[in-house]
Structure formats: structure tokens, C-alpha cells
Amino acid sequence: MPEKNYMQDQDVRGYYDRWRKSPTLLDHPNDIEKFYKFVKKCVSFAGHKDTRKKLDTSILRLHLYDDLHGKYSEDYYDKITHEIIVLFEHLLEYEDTTLP
């Protein structure tokens, strides 16, 4: 069961907002780096253990909808949110497999 809403944490939200305001979200190395820092802060919030179970992607999905829907074409919105969620999940899985 996921823990409390990680997006309500001030530090996590700050990293999310810095990334979300990136010009291309995931199309430029600087923007991707900001996304990685956001995910790293989420992992830190989760306590670096069982992150996949603790960080519910539906929370991120809701924030993406609120912050990105209507700013892009429907096709691009669907494509980019899918890429973001998949990358988020992969990074969490990687984090869980690299821990002792």
C-alpha cells in the first residue's frame, strides 16, 4: 500500500515544479536531468526502500493531468505522459534493484 502523497512534500514538489517548467520536459538533456532529480527526491522521500510500492504513479498521473493537460495537443499529451510514467516506474524499479 502506498504511503502518504509524496507530491505534498515541499521538497518533492519543488523538484517537480522545476522539472515541469522545463521547456521540453524530456527532449533535452537538461530537462531530463531535472526529471531525474525529481525522481531522486521521490526516492529519498520513500526512504530508499520498496520505492515502487510506496510511490503510487496515479498520484503523479493526476498532477501531470492538472499541470499539462490542455497545454499540448491531446496526442502529444498522451504520448508525453506515457513516457513520463514509464520512465518514472523504470527509475523506481532500478532503485529497488540496486539496494542491498
C-alpha positions as CSV (number, residue, x, y, z in Angstrom):
1,M,0.0,0.0,0.0
2,P,1.4,3.4,-0.9
3,E,2.4,5.8,1.8
4,K,1.2,9.4,2.0
5,N,1.1,11.6,-1.0
6,Y,4.7,12.3,-1.9
7,M,3.6,15.2,-4.1
8,Q,2.5,17.0,-0.9
9,D,6.1,17.1,0.4
10,Q,7.5,20.6,-0.1
11,D,10.9,19.3,-1.4
12,V,9.4,16.8,-3.8
13,R,7.0,19.4,-5.1
14,G,9.8,21.9,-5.6
15,Y,11.8,19.5,-7.7
16,Y,8.7,18.5,-9.7
17,D,7.8,22.2,-10.4
18,R,11.4,22.9,-11.5
19,W,11.2,20.0,-13.9
20,R,7.7,20.7,-15.1
21,K,8.6,24.2,-16.1
22,S,11.4,22.8,-18.4
23,P,10.9,23.8,-22.0
24,T,10.7,20.3,-23.4
25,L,10.0,18.1,-20.4
26,L,12.0,15.1,-21.7
27,D,13.5,16.2,-25.0
28,H,16.7,17.9,-23.8
29,P,19.4,16.6,-21.5
30,N,19.0,19.5,-19.0
31,D,15.3,18.8,-18.8
32,I,15.9,15.0,-18.3
33,E,18.4,15.8,-15.6
34,K,15.7,17.9,-13.8
35,F,13.3,14.9,-14.1
36,Y,16.0,12.6,-12.6
37,K,16.5,14.9,-9.7
38,F,12.7,14.9,-9.1
39,V,12.6,11.1,-9.1
40,K,15.7,11.0,-6.8
41,K,13.9,13.3,-4.4
42,C,10.8,11.0,-4.5
43,V,13.0,8.0,-3.8
44,S,14.5,9.9,-0.8
45,F,11.0,10.7,0.4
46,A,10.2,6.9,0.2
47,G,13.2,6.1,2.3
48,H,15.1,4.3,-0.4
49,K,13.4,1.0,0.2
50,D,10.5,-0.6,-1.7
51,T,10.1,2.7,-3.7
52,R,7.9,1.1,-6.3
53,K,5.3,0.1,-3.7
54,K,5.5,3.4,-1.8
55,L,5.3,5.8,-4.7
56,D,1.9,5.4,-6.4
57,T,2.2,6.5,-10.0
58,S,-1.5,7.5,-10.0
59,I,-0.6,10.5,-7.8
60,L,2.0,11.6,-10.4
61,R,-0.5,11.0,-13.2
62,L,-3.1,13.3,-11.5
63,H,-0.5,16.1,-11.2
64,L,0.5,15.7,-14.8
65,Y,-3.1,15.9,-15.9
66,D,-3.6,19.1,-13.8
67,D,-0.4,20.7,-15.0
68,L,0.0,19.6,-18.6
69,H,-3.5,18.7,-20.0
70,G,-4.6,21.4,-22.3
71,K,-1.1,22.9,-22.8
72,Y,-0.4,20.4,-25.6
73,S,-2.4,18.6,-28.3
74,E,-4.2,15.5,-26.9
75,D,-1.9,13.2,-28.9
76,Y,1.2,14.8,-27.5
77,Y,-0.2,14.9,-24.0
78,D,-1.0,11.2,-24.1
79,K,2.5,10.4,-25.6
80,I,4.5,12.5,-23.1
81,T,2.6,11.4,-20.0
82,H,3.0,7.8,-21.0
83,E,6.8,8.4,-21.4
84,I,7.0,10.2,-18.1
85,I,5.1,7.5,-16.2
86,V,7.1,4.6,-17.8
87,L,10.4,6.4,-17.1
88,F,9.3,7.1,-13.5
89,E,8.5,3.4,-13.0
90,H,11.7,2.2,-14.5
91,L,13.8,4.5,-12.3
92,L,12.0,3.3,-9.3
93,E,12.5,-0.3,-10.3
94,Y,16.2,0.4,-10.9
95,E,16.5,2.0,-7.4
96,D,14.9,-1.0,-5.8
97,T,17.2,-3.5,-7.6
98,T,20.4,-1.5,-6.7
99,L,19.8,-1.5,-2.9
100,P,21.4,-4.1,-0.7
